[in-house]
Amino acid sequence: PLDEGAAGRVVEFLNAELGDEMLGWLLRWTEVGDKARRRNMWSRGSWTPSTATLTSVAGAALSFRVGVAVRGRKELEHVESELPLPHAVETVDGLRDELLRLSAEPADKGSEPALAPGSSAALLRLPGATDDWSLPRDLWLNTTPYPREVREMVYSDVAAAVQAAVADPACPRRMRLLVAPPELNMEMDSYRVGSMLELVRKVSLDLAACGLRTRVCVQGSMGEGVLAGVPRVLAGVSKLLGMMDWQAGEGEPNEGLLGAGAADALVRFGAIGGEEVAPDDDVLLVLAPQSMVGAPIVPPLEALSEAAVSQGSAVVLINPLLQDRQSSSG
């Protein structure tokens, strides 16, 4: 909870980590910024906020003491200012989320965020937050493929985000998931299909562990005649899904979750199209749907989405590329 002790630790942390960078919040979201813009409109530098010290934290607002450089005065003028939070909070986790929102959201279209991304990242280490957002000190991200422990960290975060979105009734049933480190970015030469399959396996098994019937959909051959084929990055993926080690055999951790055509299986496989949706499907993961020259994926994808959403199922497009792409047959 955001009690007196937790609030004190937050005040100490933010003053030490961000310091005067917190002026970005005040200039963007409080009367201090409005007054500075008015006073400096005709005479730049006549009233310039220079320092910011956080004095207290409450569930609805943060209180600051702001030092202002006033033209003609040697010492700073100090004013009190209050930064209201977008939503009242009762926990440090909630406070962190609201501060991230204030940092990232521009006040108007075309304006810059209140805090630079590097400064906003410090908020993920807010003392008292229950989520573990810290990264290992020996984390290396300059290799492809990443070490297994790094890949598993990415997969776990993605799986948790998908679960939260699917469980939230306010979230639309049509979703798009973009995961683009180099080995999952199909636009780059470093793309690795094994990493994509590992990601899909992790997400689908975690959803199945929650009791959700999950169908992994990969588009089949499209087009006609010499144009028939599948996008190059998806060639052989359907077969590889079935060949992967899902640890779903007898005596293994995921025994019974995977089924080749079994109606009661929690993880199923399918293609893209309205006829692929079963009445008991809860989530459909569509792996990198892509159009090809002369064979758009949009019509079958729309049919699948409409059939799924009409029965309350969630559709998650993973790294979709819906513009034309070269087929595996050239």
C-alpha positions in Angstrom: 0.0 0.0 0.0 1.0 3.6 -0.5 1.3 4.4 3.2 3.5 7.0 4.9 6.6 4.9 4.9 6.2 3.9 1.2 5.5 7.5 0.2 8.7 8.6 2.0 10.8 6.1 0.1 9.3 7.2 -3.2 10.0 10.8 -2.4 13.7 10.0 -1.6 14.0 7.8 -4.7 12.5 10.3 -7.2 14.6 13.2 -5.9 17.8 11.1 -6.1 17.1 9.5 -9.5 15.2 12.2 -11.4 15.8 15.4 -9.5 15.2 18.5 -11.7 14.1 16.3 -14.6 10.8 16.2 -12.8 10.3 19.8 -14.1 9.1 18.1 -17.3 6.0 16.9 -15.5 5.4 20.3 -13.9 5.9 22.3 -17.1 3.6 20.0 -19.0 0.8 19.3 -16.5 0.6 22.1 -13.9 0.0 25.8 -13.5 3.8 26.3 -13.3 4.1 25.5 -16.9 1.1 27.7 -17.8 2.6 30.7 -15.9 6.0 30.2 -17.4 4.5 30.3 -20.9 2.5 33.4 -20.2 5.4 35.3 -18.5 7.9 34.4 -21.1 5.7 35.0 -24.2 7.0 38.5 -24.8 10.2 38.4 -22.8 12.0 35.1 -22.9 13.7 34.1 -19.6 11.8 36.5 -17.4 10.3 33.7 -15.3 12.1 30.4 -15.7 11.5 27.3 -13.5 14.9 25.8 -12.8 14.7 23.3 -10.0 12.1 20.8 -8.7 12.1 19.0 -5.4 9.4 16.5 -4.5 8.1 17.1 -1.0 5.3 14.7 -0.5 3.3 11.9 -2.3 -0.4 11.2 -1.8 -2.8 8.9 -3.6 -4.2 11.7 -5.8 -1.3 14.1 -6.3 2.4 14.9 -5.9 3.6 18.1 -4.1 6.6 20.0 -5.3 8.8 22.9 -4.3 9.9 24.7 -7.5 12.8 27.1 -7.8 12.2 29.8 -10.4 14.9 32.1 -11.8 13.4 35.6 -12.1 15.0 38.2 -14.2 16.6 40.9 -12.0 16.9 38.7 -8.9 20.0 36.9 -7.7 18.3 34.2 -5.7 15.6 31.8 -6.9 12.0 32.4 -6.1 10.3 29.3 -4.7 6.7 28.3 -5.3 4.6 25.3 -4.3 3.0 23.2 -7.0 0.8 20.2 -7.0 0.9 17.6 -9.8 -2.5 15.7 -9.9 -2.4 12.1 -11.0 -4.7 11.0 -13.9 -6.3 8.5 -11.5 -6.2 8.2 -7.7 -4.1 5.3 -6.5 -3.7 3.2 -3.4 -0.5 1.2 -4.1 3.0 1.9 -5.3 2.3 -0.2 -8.4 -0.6 2.2 -9.3 1.6 5.2 -8.6 4.3 3.9 -11.0 1.7 3.3 -13.7 0.3 6.8 -13.4 3.7 8.4 -13.4 4.6 6.4 -16.6 1.4 7.7 -18.2 2.2 11.3 -17.3 5.8 10.8 -18.7 4.8 9.3 -22.0 1.6 11.1 -23.0 2.1 14.3 -24.9 -0.1 17.2 -23.9 -1.2 17.8 -27.5 -0.6 16.2 -30.9 3.0 16.6 -32.1 4.5 17.5 -28.7 7.3 15.6 -27.0 6.8 13.4 -24.0 7.2 15.1 -20.6 10.3 12.9 -19.7 12.9 11.3 -21.9 12.6 7.5 -22.3 15.8 7.0 -20.4 14.5 9.0 -17.4 11.1 7.3 -17.5 12.8 3.9 -17.3 13.9 4.8 -13.7 10.2 4.6 -12.7 10.3 0.9 -13.3 12.5 0.6 -10.2 10.2 2.6 -7.9 10.8 1.2 -4.4 7.8 -0.7 -3.0 6.5 -1.8 -6.4 5.6 -5.5 -6.3 6.4 -6.2 -10.0 10.0 -7.2 -10.7 11.0 -4.8 -13.5 14.8 -5.0 -12.8 17.1 -6.4 -15.4 20.1 -8.6 -14.7 23.3 -6.7 -14.4 25.0 -9.2 -16.8 22.3 -9.0 -19.4 23.8 -9.0 -23.0 21.6 -8.0 -25.9 24.2 -7.8 -28.6 24.0 -11.4 -29.8 21.6 -13.2 -32.1 20.1 -15.4 -31.1 19.9 -14.2 -27.5 21.0 -16.6 -24.8 18.2 -18.9 -23.7 17.6 -17.1 -20.4 17.1 -13.8 -22.2 14.7 -15.3 -24.7 12.7 -16.9 -21.9 12.5 -13.5 -20.1 11.0 -11.9 -23.3 8.6 -14.8 -23.8 7.4 -14.6 -20.2 6.7 -10.9 -20.4 4.8 -11.3 -23.7 2.8 -14.2 -22.4 1.9 -12.3 -19.2 0.8 -9.3 -21.4 -1.4 -11.5 -23.6 -3.0 -13.1 -20.6 -3.8 -9.8 -19.0 -5.3 -8.5 -22.3 -7.5 -11.6 -22.8 -8.7 -11.5 -19.2 -9.6 -7.8 -19.4 -13.3 -7.5 -20.5 -12.6 -3.8 -21.5 -10.0 -4.9 -24.0 -11.2 -5.4 -27.6 -11.4 -9.0 -28.8 -9.3 -8.1 -31.8 -5.7 -7.5 -30.8 -2.3 -7.0 -32.4 0.9 -8.1 -30.7 4.2 -6.6 -31.9 7.4 -8.3 -30.7 10.4 -7.0 -32.6 13.8 -7.8 -31.2 16.1 -8.6 -34.1 15.5 -12.4 -34.1 11.7 -11.9 -34.1 11.7 -9.1 -36.7 10.8 -10.5 -40.0 12.0 -7.4 -41.7 15.6 -8.2 -40.7 18.2 -10.8 -41.9 18.6 -11.8 -38.2 15.0 -13.2 -38.1 15.0 -16.7 -36.5 11.9 -18.8 -37.0 12.9 -21.0 -34.0 12.5 -18.0 -31.7 9.1 -17.2 -33.1 7.9 -20.8 -32.5 9.3 -20.7 -29.0 7.4 -17.5 -28.3 4.1 -19.0 -29.7 4.6 -22.1 -27.6 5.1 -20.2 -24.4 2.1 -17.9 -25.0 -0.2 -20.8 -26.0 0.9 -23.1 -23.2 0.4 -20.3 -20.6 -3.1 -19.6 -21.9 -3.9 -23.3 -21.8 -2.6 -23.5 -18.2 -5.3 -20.9 -17.4 -7.9 -23.2 -18.9 -8.3 -21.3 -22.1 -8.7 -23.3 -25.3 -6.1 -21.8 -27.6 -5.8 -22.3 -31.4 -2.5 -21.5 -33.1 -3.3 -20.5 -36.7 -0.8 -20.4 -39.6 -1.8 -19.5 -43.1 -1.6 -22.2 -45.7 -0.9 -22.1 -49.4 -2.4 -19.1 -51.1 -2.7 -17.9 -54.7 -3.2 -20.0 -57.8 -1.0 -21.6 -60.4 2.6 -20.3 -60.5 1.7 -17.8 -57.8 0.6 -20.5 -55.3 2.7 -20.7 -52.1 3.1 -19.2 -48.7 5.2 -16.2 -47.6 8.9 -17.1 -47.4 9.2 -16.6 -43.6 6.3 -18.9 -43.0 7.4 -21.7 -45.2 7.3 -25.0 -43.3 6.1 -23.3 -40.0 2.9 -25.4 -39.8 4.9 -28.6 -40.0 7.5 -27.3 -37.5 4.7 -26.5 -35.0 3.7 -30.2 -34.9 7.4 -31.3 -34.7 8.3 -29.1 -31.7 8.8 -30.5 -28.3 5.7 -29.3 -26.4 6.4 -31.6 -23.4 2.9 -32.9 -23.8 3.6 -36.6 -23.9 2.7 -39.1 -21.2 4.4 -38.2 -18.0 5.6 -34.8 -19.2 4.6 -31.4 -17.6 2.1 -30.5 -20.3 0.5 -34.0 -20.7 -2.9 -33.8 -22.4 -2.7 -30.1 -23.3 -1.8 -30.7 -26.9 -4.0 -32.6 -29.3 -3.8 -33.4 -33.0 -7.4 -32.9 -33.9 -8.7 -33.9 -30.4 -11.8 -31.9 -29.6 -10.9 -31.6 -25.9 -7.3 -30.4 -26.4 -6.4 -27.1 -24.9 -3.9 -26.2 -27.6 -5.0 -26.8 -31.2 -3.6 -26.0 -34.6 -5.4 -24.5 -37.6 -5.1 -22.3 -40.7 -6.7 -18.9 -41.4 -10.4 -18.7 -42.3 -13.8 -18.5 -40.8 -14.2 -22.3 -41.0 -11.2 -22.8 -38.7 -12.9 -21.4 -35.7 -14.4 -24.0 -33.4 -17.3 -23.1 -31.1 -15.2 -23.7 -28.0 -12.1 -21.8 -29.0 -11.3 -19.1 -26.4 -8.2 -17.6 -28.0 -6.9 -17.7 -31.5 -3.2 -16.8 -32.0 -2.6 -15.9 -35.6 1.1 -16.3 -36.4 2.5 -13.4 -38.6 -0.4 -13.2 -41.2 1.0 -11.9 -44.5 -0.3 -11.0 -47.9 1.5 -12.0 -51.1 1.4 -10.5 -54.6 -2.0 -11.5 -56.0 -3.1 -13.3 -52.8 -4.3 -10.9 -50.0 -4.6 -12.5 -46.6 -7.2 -9.9 -45.5 -10.4 -11.6 -46.6 -9.7 -15.0 -44.8 -8.3 -13.1 -41.9 -11.5 -11.0 -41.6 -13.6 -14.1 -41.9 -11.7 -15.7 -39.0 -11.9 -12.5 -36.9 -15.6 -12.1 -37.4 -16.4 -15.7 -36.6 -14.3 -15.6 -33.5 -15.4 -12.3 -32.1 -19.1 -13.1 -32.8 -18.8 -15.9 -30.3 -16.7 -13.9 -27.8 -13.3 -15.4 -28.6 -10.2 -13.3 -28.6 -8.0 -13.0 -31.8 -4.4 -12.0 -31.4 -2.3 -11.2 -34.5 1.3 -11.8 -33.7 3.6 -9.6 -35.8 1.2 -9.1 -38.7 2.6 -7.9 -42.1 -0.4 -7.2 -44.2 1.3 -5.6 -47.2 2.4 -7.7 -50.2 5.2 -10.1 -49.5 7.1 -12.5 -51.8 6.0 -16.1 -51.6 8.3 -19.0 -50.8 8.1 -20.1 -54.5 9.3 -16.7 -55.6 
